Amino acid sequence: MITGTVAQTCVLLILTYITNWDKEASAAEDRIREWGGKHDDKGTMNGRVDS
């Protein structure tokens, strides 16, 4: 059981490390815009900032 946990953790760490997060964020922003989100000059969606 501990071997599986260690293996899963290692795979997750490797995938997290090699992911291009800027590219993923850009793709997510494009999908939000496609479904009707509006981007304002402040860099927020629809003028709201989630806290």
ABEGO torsion letter per residue (X at the ends): XAAAAAAAAAAAAAAAAABBAAAAAAAAAAAAAAAGBBBBAAGBBGGBBBX
